[in-house]
Amino acid sequence: MAPRFKDGDAVVAINGKWVSWTHTIVAYTAFFSALIVGVALHYHKIVQNEHYGYPDEWFPSVSATIGDRYPERAFFQVFIAITSGPRFLLVFLWYVLTARPNSTLPKLVAGVGIFRTLTCGGWTYVTSTDDHDWHDIFMISYLVATLPWTLGCLALSPNNRRAVKYRKIAASLFFGTLVPLIYYFIQHKVHKVPGAYTRYAFFEWSLILFDVGFDAITVLDFEGFELVVRDVKGISRGQLKTTADSVLEKEKGKPVGNTFGEGFFWTEILDAAADVYNGFVFWTIVTGLPVLVWYFPLWHMGISGYEVAIVACVSPLLFAIPSLRSAATKNLRLLHLTSLVALLAYKFEDPANRLFITAFALSSTCAAWVASFFAERGNTPRLEARIMGWGVGLIMSVVAKFACTTNNPLWPIMHGNNGGWNKIGLLFAILAVLRSQRGALASGSDYLPAGSKKGSSLLAGIGFGGLLFAIVSLLTDSSTMISWVWEGYPIRGPIAVPHGAVTIFVMGAGLVYGVFHPAVAGSWTAYGIGSVGAALLTYYHHWTGYYGALAFAFYIMAVTPVIITSGVRHSPASTFGIGFILYVFLLLFHVWVVAYAFVPGGPLVREHTDWVMITTMLSIGAGVFSAATSNSGRTRAKPISPNSKRQRSYYIYVLAALQLLSVSVAYLRFPTNDYKPHHPEEKIVTAGIWTVHFGLDNDMWAAERRMRDVIGELELDVIGFLESDNQRIIMGNKDITQYIAEDLGYYADFGPGPNKHTWGSALLSKFPIVNSTHHLLPSPVGELAPAIHATLDMYGEMVDIVVFHSGQEEDPEDRRLQSQYLAKLMGSSPRPLILLSYLVTKPLEGNYNTYVSELSGMNDIDNTDWERWCEYVLYKKIHRTGYARISRDTITDTEIQVGKFVVGEPEPENEMRVPEEMVPVGRRFPALFRGDGVRGHRYHVFDEPRYWQ
């Protein structure tokens, strides 16, 4: 019979702190018992990694200790299973401790705590050896959930000064440790620095200490609990103030302090998410149309007439007609729905039809968003919400491109077979419009607060145009500014992954800062900092240039709310209409600096990206001046209402989710750098050259996946891409090398960046790139000729690769000077060398005899191939064994030329052609491309490869 007890008595009373102590002790035991056993039994094996072993590496990582070998793995799994009980109880007690009436945050934090516990079990019992993908998914989910768990616990901490102090210290140590952790991981993975993994391991173990230690601090809070279950201090009944309560009292009246203190409503966060998705669709259309426009001059090799579609964005000029302006502000839902036809454009096969439909959608979406801003000009909270939806939508589009290796999955050049998410994207877009545009509409009347000055509508419009161009040209892809500061190997600055996530974080931080502190964001001091950042980005490389890029990104996003808020105080036709006209001018300007050879007046702006940047910053300065005039006459701002504070918080929640997603993507896409050539046993190098026409195929579809398939099937170890630089508005600000390099496993050198004014050259290699130098060859008249001179570690021997694109046919003097420069460059190399090139010459004629000469020391891979004009493969001091030409199908307008070489064998004095039967199987070209080939790719010109011995 159960014992009887009076109210308040307990049969067994266990102080709550022992839950924390049990959790802490057992969790530490799980990790450190595995470490002790692993060091004792398998020390040399668990310190070994893919690059080095003992003594270069002498301390094991957490993953190697707990997941690779028996019995240490068993020790860890047994004790971590025991830890789960106290862990679930800890989360439960924390919820009981912090729960308050009408508060949703404790429930959310408790849910995150349970999720972390479950995902911990996932990566514990599904090791990387068992299933690498699922192990990573569980691990990433655990790490991502750590941020809201930590911040939630800090916000809900009872007002215990010791506990709060220790939590702040533990949280700071945990997140601070991530910086050197990532640094040494990059040193190990990318730079292959001996001992870097050991240093990484120390920081990884520190994360374990700080993570468990953070939860151990609950021992100070649970002292007031006894189990079974009596609340001896009344703290679970909301009688004691939490840290969050105290902070809110202190910060009352301050914008940041009040933002998260209000209630949480799912309906309102859905409204914010819908607004953000509408913003995402806007940026999808704005960035997608130029890619379609680019297709036509690309294939016409000059101005085609279709370029006029760019001016579709100036539709806000029509708002100069009052009746149209009124109709637009009263029919915003219809305007937004009309713009969604852009997401259906992929259904039209004909490129011209796709262009026209997207141009119509662009005019609709520009008009819709300008009308939305103007309609809310008299309602500051709603206007701020529209601006945040627009800004966070931009970040969502950048995250989407980051996740999809720089292609927006809803662009009209995408479809289901090449990575498009068009159908699901359209469905969400319709739901988002119906949700976000369902409320009562503002009148859009000429509201102006009493005693306020408007400033100049012309300057406000110029400011918006400069702002829009700065965003579209540099901030619509996380890798664009990184490509500006990239200078080749060894890596001395940021790389697209993982540092693209840093760019995204800074953009989000800038937007939030601009919303909370518009006076500072709109100041001349902030403008000066932004201008310095722009200058550093334009004139410097490596980390210095990237730090400037981050300052520029932060400023541009911060000043966005200021300039838009100033712009809506005028007629939308005279601000946004003018702004879009300036945007079109700057768009053409920034293309003209590269395409000067194909446009009238082009030489006047040749290679003047600095002029473009100066014009952009001066335009933004005009907008800042107008905003400053407007602000100078404003009365003291009214206190922010509770509803406005809560509204802000929802957009920040959406932004935080996007930031966590970008971090997860960076982790998943982090380069493994464990690439292997296709035939190491033969020491074969298969090298190819391909002019890829910017990765847009003959039917105006993104071609990266088709390119990947043929490159993989050809078993290319090294390939040079020409006409590969897409980091401009007109090309979608994307990088075709990222998807192919990551999917097939290549080191990638982007080549001279977009601020070097070339059409681009790139190098992908299965072999480590020891060093690479970018060259701009003499081009006094025509377009700049880019070249990459790289040294690769091929089976332990240093071999040079040169990827080169000569000038165009119309400029013979340029091509002559370039041939002399390149011949001297190749002749100066003492190492074996392979040239993968686009020479614009006939075999055995003209400049060919400079490239293949005593000065260069180079040989033609097959001087009997008379049908060449553009692409050539040359070599020296390395044994060639095969040569083939493969048709491109409809991917581009140029074939693939491929050569096979053997490393470590000297050039034979008397080579002779032999039939394929005499060639070892490992040295042969794939039989897949014989006859009719596959998917339109086949051996052509000779109908079969050629071989030599």
Secondary structure as GFF3:
##gff-version 3
##sequence-region A 1 949
A	DSSP	beta_strand	14	15	.	.	.	ID=ss1
A	DSSP	alpha_helix	17	46	.	.	.	ID=ss2
A	DSSP	alpha_helix	62	67	.	.	.	ID=ss3
A	DSSP	alpha_helix	72	98	.	.	.	ID=ss4
A	DSSP	alpha_helix	105	125	.	.	.	ID=ss5
A	DSSP	alpha_helix	132	156	.	.	.	ID=ss6
A	DSSP	alpha_helix	161	189	.	.	.	ID=ss7
A	DSSP	alpha_helix	196	216	.	.	.	ID=ss8
A	DSSP	alpha_helix	218	221	.	.	.	ID=ss9
A	DSSP	three_ten_helix	222	224	.	.	.	ID=ss10
A	DSSP	beta_strand	225	227	.	.	.	ID=ss11
A	DSSP	beta_strand	230	231	.	.	.	ID=ss12
A	DSSP	three_ten_helix	235	237	.	.	.	ID=ss13
A	DSSP	alpha_helix	243	250	.	.	.	ID=ss14
A	DSSP	alpha_helix	255	259	.	.	.	ID=ss15
A	DSSP	alpha_helix	266	300	.	.	.	ID=ss16
A	DSSP	three_ten_helix	306	320	.	.	.	ID=ss17
A	DSSP	alpha_helix	322	330	.	.	.	ID=ss18
A	DSSP	alpha_helix	332	339	.	.	.	ID=ss19
A	DSSP	three_ten_helix	340	347	.	.	.	ID=ss20
A	DSSP	alpha_helix	351	375	.	.	.	ID=ss21
A	DSSP	alpha_helix	380	403	.	.	.	ID=ss22
A	DSSP	three_ten_helix	416	418	.	.	.	ID=ss23
A	DSSP	alpha_helix	422	436	.	.	.	ID=ss24
A	DSSP	alpha_helix	457	474	.	.	.	ID=ss25
A	DSSP	alpha_helix	480	485	.	.	.	ID=ss26
A	DSSP	alpha_helix	496	516	.	.	.	ID=ss27
A	DSSP	alpha_helix	518	521	.	.	.	ID=ss28
A	DSSP	alpha_helix	524	539	.	.	.	ID=ss29
A	DSSP	alpha_helix	542	567	.	.	.	ID=ss30
A	DSSP	alpha_helix	572	572	.	.	.	ID=ss31
A	DSSP	pi_helix	573	577	.	.	.	ID=ss32
A	DSSP	alpha_helix	578	592	.	.	.	ID=ss33
A	DSSP	three_ten_helix	602	605	.	.	.	ID=ss34
A	DSSP	alpha_helix	609	632	.	.	.	ID=ss35
A	DSSP	alpha_helix	642	669	.	.	.	ID=ss36
A	DSSP	three_ten_helix	680	682	.	.	.	ID=ss37
A	DSSP	beta_strand	684	691	.	.	.	ID=ss38
A	DSSP	three_ten_helix	693	695	.	.	.	ID=ss39
A	DSSP	alpha_helix	704	713	.	.	.	ID=ss40
A	DSSP	beta_strand	718	722	.	.	.	ID=ss41
A	DSSP	three_ten_helix	729	731	.	.	.	ID=ss42
A	DSSP	alpha_helix	736	744	.	.	.	ID=ss43
A	DSSP	beta_strand	747	749	.	.	.	ID=ss44
A	DSSP	three_ten_helix	754	756	.	.	.	ID=ss45
A	DSSP	beta_strand	761	765	.	.	.	ID=ss46
A	DSSP	beta_strand	769	777	.	.	.	ID=ss47
A	DSSP	beta_strand	785	794	.	.	.	ID=ss48
A	DSSP	beta_strand	797	805	.	.	.	ID=ss49
A	DSSP	alpha_helix	812	827	.	.	.	ID=ss50
A	DSSP	beta_strand	833	838	.	.	.	ID=ss51
A	DSSP	alpha_helix	848	851	.	.	.	ID=ss52
A	DSSP	beta_strand	859	860	.	.	.	ID=ss53
A	DSSP	beta_strand	871	876	.	.	.	ID=ss54
A	DSSP	beta_strand	879	886	.	.	.	ID=ss55
A	DSSP	beta_strand	896	902	.	.	.	ID=ss56
A	DSSP	beta_strand	913	914	.	.	.	ID=ss57
A	DSSP	three_ten_helix	916	918	.	.	.	ID=ss58
A	DSSP	three_ten_helix	921	923	.	.	.	ID=ss59
A	DSSP	three_ten_helix	927	929	.	.	.	ID=ss60
A	DSSP	beta_strand	946	948	.	.	.	ID=ss61
###
